[in-house]
Amino acid sequence: MTQLHNAFTLFLSLLVEAFPFLLLGVSLSSALLLFIDEGKLIASLPKNPLLGAIAGSCIGFLFPVCECGNVPVARRFLMQGLPNSAAIGFLLAAPTINPIVIWSTWVAFRGQPEIVFYRILFSLIIAITIGCIFSVQKDPRPMLQPLLAQRITQLSRQPRFARSRKQEPNLKESMLLQSGTFLLGTGNGPMRLDEMSAATLTLTRDQPSVMGRRLKLFIENVTQELRELGGMLILGSAIAACLQVFVPREIVLSLGQGTISSILAMMLLAAIVSICSTVDAFFALSFASTFTTSSLLGFLVFGPMIDIKAIGLMLSIFQPRMIVYLFALAAQLTFILALFHSYFL
């Protein structure tokens, strides 16, 4: 009974400390989703593969989304003609390289600021490297799901940045079979929220004000993301509390003190738990006393890039072999950098 009480207390402490960051991250990402003109942003990005990967990896400061929100945003970027290096760089780096995650990591590891620095550095190195690798594939369509590749083909025939659903009347695509958040459209059926931007919200006589519509979409998106991500936060906090209380201390210590075993164990845990990047630092903090700093970095870097939840979302965009390549490259680079940190830093 004492163990159960301790686990529940630890669960509540993790939940209460992490939820404000989740709420703030969801609110900011929803606001930027509706009020930022992505077309103008994409037009200003460099076309050089290396510079494009660096710029794409740093866009997370403008789009503070976790690994749930970065997939639909990266999908829109690909549809708008963003180079592969920049889109892949954003997909992998945005869940970590954004002010909300950096702030939450600082709060969690206030006594170890080097963890914040190396988390940012390692995430940038991995995202830029993988972005440059995939820049060799100039045309993104072979990497994408057939429906999305077909859609990009049709959009490429239209003037750039004038690509809204109203301009695609002949596109044969079942909206209800797609993943994502949908809202009821005005005359043409449902609209995907992850494809909407400020440019698509035009004012007509029979519509309410633009600000009113944006506010309604903002509330809808915040509610949807909190429902989905809040569940993952509760599950992750419960797993962390149970592991801390019910797993024998000897097993945890045997895994946590080994240089290689601790890194592999935390990377595997990051992929399985699939906790939101805005609050994963608090999850990792619960293991700080038993696992090495390098293994905590492995968890904080690898988890936001590739986890079970993110793989499921990526399957709505990429071919399975593409996701295998992403997973393998991200895992290898994370392990190498964490190992390098363990021995040389």
Secondary structure as UniProt FT lines:
FT   HELIX           2..35
FT   HELIX           38..43
FT   HELIX           49..58
FT   HELIX           59..61
FT   TURN            67..69
FT   HELIX           70..79
FT   TURN            80..81
FT   HELIX           84..93
FT   TURN            94..96
FT   HELIX           99..108
FT   TURN            109..111
FT   HELIX           113..134
FT   TURN            135..136
FT   HELIX           141..143
FT   HELIX           146..156
FT   TURN            160..161
FT   HELIX           165..167
FT   TURN            169..170
FT   HELIX           175..177
FT   STRAND          182..184
FT   STRAND          190..192
FT   HELIX           193..195
FT   HELIX           198..200
FT   TURN            205..206
FT   HELIX           210..246
FT   HELIX           249..257
FT   HELIX           259..273
FT   TURN            277..279
FT   HELIX           280..285
FT   TURN            286..290
FT   HELIX           293..305
FT   HELIX           308..314
FT   TURN            315..317
FT   HELIX           320..344
//
